């Protein structure tokens, strides 16, 4: 059974033929998330009111600004892994968020409001978006964990995150609030940033382990909480969202390096629009053959993991418990982003 299961994973993550854009031949807009040059670069660039730094995490520009501050403040820990902070393993988070924004996944899928749509506030992030709610646990909570870890030094102001219009109880809004509601998540993100701060003695693999551990925990906590938000999505899009969340577990076990180039190379194979009713994965006319193959592979991987009651993931994690295993796993994943 274990050999058969690993074969399924190998097939699901097998290389596909494609040419991914390199950093050299891509434009700045393709390399960095949309509006990257227009977001707050310093915490004091956000609104300061009543001795608090106030951040509206339901605005794309401000949530992206949270990521930019994380990257800027942690740049000094990654100088050995590439110039201009390109080797920083936090790049995966803002690039994924930028992909969500670019593809319309942060807009209100119910259309009850115009949030995120062309006829409304295009920078609005909807609390009805499954993607945006899941991303909150991979943006605000890591950010507040970093604040607690001292990444930004001794701040003269407290941080306050503005609540959404709905579902206020499903989120947290300050360091103390997040510690109270999500202590495990805060602990894990804080541990990642504290390890990074031991530069130059920390090992990249150790940092990747802690980052992915926190990343997987964030998704595991948020996934059941926002299951009801999937009702606003088409069946193909809802399936893709769950398939992607499942795939992250497999990717995480390999300690895949989410630096700028690796993440960009990988994301070119993700769907560049929302999936709609009637989309049949292998027959979507406006998707590349590689994008269709990845969708089908992610679906097969999720179904195989479900059929085995999660045993497939356990076997995969065991196989990835050695450096040699992780190297093999990364080659399979990177094959999706190679020519």
VENLINTA-V57273 format. One record per backbone hydrogen bond with DSSP energy under -1.0 kcal/mol. NH is the residue of the N-H (numbers start at 0). CO is the residue of the C=O. E is the energy in kcal/mol with one decimal. If there is no record, write none. Layout:
BEGIN
NH CO E
NH CO E
END
This chain:
BEGIN
4 0 -2.7
5 1 -2.3
6 2 -1.9
7 3 -1.8
8 4 -2.0
9 5 -2.6
10 6 -2.6
11 7 -2.7
12 8 -2.1
13 10 -1.5
30 26 -1.9
31 27 -2.5
35 32 -1.8
37 34 -2.3
44 41 -2.3
45 42 -1.3
48 51 -2.8
52 157 -3.3
53 46 -3.4
54 159 -2.7
56 54 -1.1
58 55 -1.3
59 122 -3.7
62 58 -2.7
63 59 -2.7
64 60 -1.4
65 61 -1.5
66 62 -1.4
67 63 -2.2
68 64 -2.2
69 65 -1.8
70 66 -2.7
71 67 -2.9
72 68 -2.3
73 69 -1.4
76 73 -1.7
77 74 -1.9
80 77 -1.6
85 82 -2.0
87 84 -1.4
90 87 -1.4
91 257 -1.4
92 89 -1.5
94 90 -2.1
95 91 -1.8
96 92 -2.1
97 93 -2.7
98 94 -2.1
99 95 -2.1
100 96 -2.2
101 97 -2.9
102 98 -2.0
103 100 -1.4
104 99 -2.4
107 114 -2.6
115 120 -2.5
116 113 -2.3
119 116 -1.9
123 120 -1.5
124 57 -2.8
125 105 -2.8
128 125 -1.1
132 128 -2.1
133 129 -2.4
134 130 -2.3
135 131 -1.4
137 134 -1.8
138 135 -1.2
139 135 -1.2
140 135 -1.3
142 138 -2.2
143 139 -2.7
144 140 -2.3
145 141 -2.1
146 142 -2.1
147 143 -2.2
148 144 -1.7
149 146 -1.2
150 145 -2.5
152 149 -1.7
157 50 -1.4
159 52 -2.9
160 172 -2.7
161 54 -2.7
169 166 -1.7
170 167 -1.3
177 173 -2.7
178 174 -2.3
179 175 -2.0
180 176 -2.0
181 177 -3.1
185 181 -2.4
186 182 -2.6
187 183 -2.3
188 184 -2.5
189 185 -2.6
190 186 -2.4
191 187 -1.7
192 188 -2.1
193 189 -2.4
194 190 -2.1
195 191 -2.3
196 192 -1.5
197 194 -1.8
198 195 -1.5
200 197 -2.1
206 202 -2.1
207 203 -2.7
208 204 -2.2
209 205 -2.1
210 206 -2.7
211 207 -2.7
212 208 -2.1
213 209 -2.1
214 210 -2.4
215 211 -2.9
216 212 -1.9
217 213 -2.3
218 214 -2.0
219 215 -2.7
220 216 -2.2
221 217 -2.2
222 218 -2.8
225 221 -1.9
228 225 -1.2
229 226 -1.3
230 227 -1.2
231 228 -1.4
232 229 -1.6
237 233 -2.9
238 234 -2.6
239 235 -2.2
240 236 -2.6
241 237 -2.0
242 238 -2.7
243 239 -2.9
244 240 -2.1
245 241 -2.1
246 242 -2.4
247 243 -1.8
250 246 -2.6
251 247 -3.1
252 248 -1.4
253 250 -1.4
254 251 -1.8
255 250 -1.1
258 256 -1.1
259 85 -2.1
262 258 -2.2
263 259 -2.2
264 260 -2.8
265 261 -1.9
266 262 -2.8
267 263 -1.0
268 265 -1.7
269 266 -1.9
278 275 -2.3
282 279 -3.3
286 283 -1.7
291 287 -2.3
292 288 -2.3
293 289 -2.4
294 290 -2.1
295 291 -2.4
296 292 -2.5
297 293 -2.8
298 294 -2.1
299 295 -2.5
300 296 -2.5
301 297 -2.2
302 298 -2.6
303 299 -2.5
304 300 -2.1
305 301 -2.4
306 302 -2.7
307 303 -1.5
308 305 -1.7
309 304 -3.1
310 307 -1.5
313 309 -1.7
314 310 -2.6
315 311 -2.4
316 312 -2.8
317 313 -2.0
318 314 -2.3
319 315 -1.7
320 317 -1.5
325 321 -2.5
326 322 -2.3
327 323 -1.9
328 324 -2.4
329 325 -2.9
330 326 -1.8
331 327 -1.7
332 328 -2.1
333 329 -3.5
334 330 -1.4
335 332 -1.7
336 333 -1.4
337 334 -1.1
END
